[in-house]
């Protein structure tokens, strides 16, 4: 629109020109945002998985009883499948896998990230998955070292005692990953007598026997 051709007082003409400029900036910002690359595209495009780290693992290894009393062993694998741009644990994201552990049991976790994209694992209260950074672990020792920066093409281990019942999450501690769905659920139950794992819509199954 050519505002200089309108028969308006100078003050009104300047106001119209100013509004047009603001609208142009907002529109250009929205176009730029719409054309910006998906921030998670790097996960989908990442290649070079270090497959030897997960060779031979099956779903039966995700939750096993330990030979030690009241102790359960978890294997948590990042980028197990391409689901959620690789931001998944054992193929599940956004709490669609649920680990249940009896209150007071010891939990020994092996975390594996075969991907070159950094990931980590930390046990937090469930609501922390909505945060850009998930914060400190809910239980003493319940995180891999350097949870904030993550590891890539490597494995790590940690252990903790699930001494307080409640709804928790095993989340990726790398900034923005949990809020993008990179977490699975952990229930510490005061009533459960044995650990179990529910994967997606399948029924919950008890922990596999110790090796």
Phi, psi and omega in degrees: 000135180266095185290337182291343180272351180279142178271079182234152173302151183305319182299317181291323178297318179296322179296316180297317179296321179295317179296320179297320180295316179298314180299323179295320178295314180299316181296318180295323177296317181294321178295317180297319179296317181294329182270352181295146179293151178301124182296344180261003185298332180299326179292319181292326184272348185297136178231183177079037176300137177274081191294338179295340178291335183241010181299129178087351180286142174229175179299335178295338181275349184295330180213113181228147171288145175269162174287345177278148182294144178046047179224135180234147181250127178249138168247121182243116182246121175282149175056036178298326176225173176285357182307140178054044178060028182086352179274075179216163173244121180056029177091003184234151181218172177052039174074015184278358167243139185232115172270133175242127182232132177297142178302136178093351179281155174269140183237124178247120187246131168253118180255131181232129173236099179282354184274150173286349176278129183295136174216167176209181178220131179213138178271121182226166172296144191306320184293343181289346179291347178272001182263153176299320174237132187282345176085200185284154179296150181286336178235150180300125177084003188272055178196153172288156173300146178056049182297331183288323181266338177076176175231159178224142179051046185202177176227160179210166181223152173206164182215150179203167175253124181277076190267001179226122181293149178158181179260120183234179176221146167263110190238157171283128183274355177294132185309133177080349183287317181296316181294339175272007174105003184278074177198154172234162187273148173229120176255120171261111192253132176282346183252338181293144179253350180208152179288152177210166181220129176247120181253109180062229182272358180288153177297152176296141179237146179290161178302142176295153179297158176297150178287000000 
